[in-house]
Amino acid sequence: MSPAPYGADVGGLSGTGTGRYEAVETAAESTATEVDDVADRSVDRAHAKELFRRFTQGRDPALREELVGLHLPLVEYLARRFRNRGEPLEDLVQVGTIGLLKAIDRFDLDRAVEFSTYATPTIVGELKRHFRDKGWAVRVPRRLQELNLSLNKVVAELSQEVGRSPTIGEIAAKAGMSEEEVLEGLDTSNAYQVVSLDAPVAGDDAPSVSEHIGAEDEGLETLEYRAALGPLIAELPERERRILYLRFFRGMTQSQIAGRLGISQMHVSRLLNRTLGVLRQGLLEDGPA
Amino acid sequence: MSNPVVRIEIPASGEYLAVLRAAATGLAASLHFTYEQIDDLRIAVDEACAQLLARHGGADSLRVAYLIAGSRLQVEVTVTGDGLSAPRPLPKDTFSWQILKALTDDIDERVDGLGVHLAFSKHGGPR
């Protein structure tokens, strides 16, 4: 991989991205001018230079870690420019930190440029890549993406308030929208695909599901369809299999499953819909039985 | 007064299932189903249609009737076609049956001269 262009102008990110990308580009704009302020406030530049000097000599991991800690405010600052795009800020900071690490490893002290100026395009690049990789499966207009994200929030809050899943009317009232708009937004919700089903779930807001489902597989295995379905189900990530089991064999509601797995009900809904879609596609590919 | 019925017929292809889902969503919302109940209903409609199509070659169309009975929505999906393969009832020990059973209040399947009918109903509203 080639190093980020030296002193690249972050504000000048070219391209005429549409939809979500456009939003990302806008978010990244005007960062260049403000980055130095952030850096000035949070980083002792002389100290950073000294650390870099020592780091380039021995590549000491401890020094690297210190450099990361020193520049974390820059990452946090840049990550905040991308929040409200449906990703938890902590995840964005994590992604940005990967960019920071790359920048630290490539930084050349002999170049007459501040590290923060050098690192910013790398960090922003990493964040943008993150959004590109975790994009919407179907091209969804930005208006609908934003509608869906705000509905996510409203549904979560209302569920807390009323202690059950809210009705469309309740959601509409709380969100200050028409019921039509709410329905449109909810229709969009399952077009949002985080990653391919094969990929491990990373950067997710859920705690990892460490419990094994061994015994719980029984329900799934007693089915006649196991010959066709078995391999498909076996390929599912553990969490998806668990959701299938809890919903269809234990009769737990999406909210109950959400509580148990520590994710939102709408997230359970998305995983459930996506998983069933994958299973159906797998079965239909074999043609009518 | 008889119960209102909304009927939709789509070509026997998965491409048009979104239309059926959208109709189910709109009707359920008007019956004050909760968000979760609507999602359950959508999945049930998908599953009923997908497995009817999967089990019957030579299908021309899927007909869906949504019958509104108070706060209950009854859904009947019928697969039809001149060259429809022999009716194959959905076995009770399949994953599909399990899904439908978990998501709906009752399911019933029957066969007649028109084709194979799969019916289920779901009661909704905040509880």
Interface residues (C-beta under 8 A of the other chain):
Chain A: V155 V162 R164 S165 P166 T167 I168 G169 I171 E179 L183 L186 D187 G219 L220 T222 L223 E224 Y225 L229 R247 F248 F249 G251 T253 Q254 S255 Q265 S269 L272 N273 L276 L279 R280 L283 L284 G287 P288 A289
Chain B: G14 R21 A22 T25 G26 A29 H32 F33 T34 Y35 E36 Q37 I38 D39 D40 R42 I43 D46 E47 A50 L53 A54 R55 H56 G57 S85 P91 D93 T94 F95 S96 Q98 I99 A102 L103 G125 P126 R127
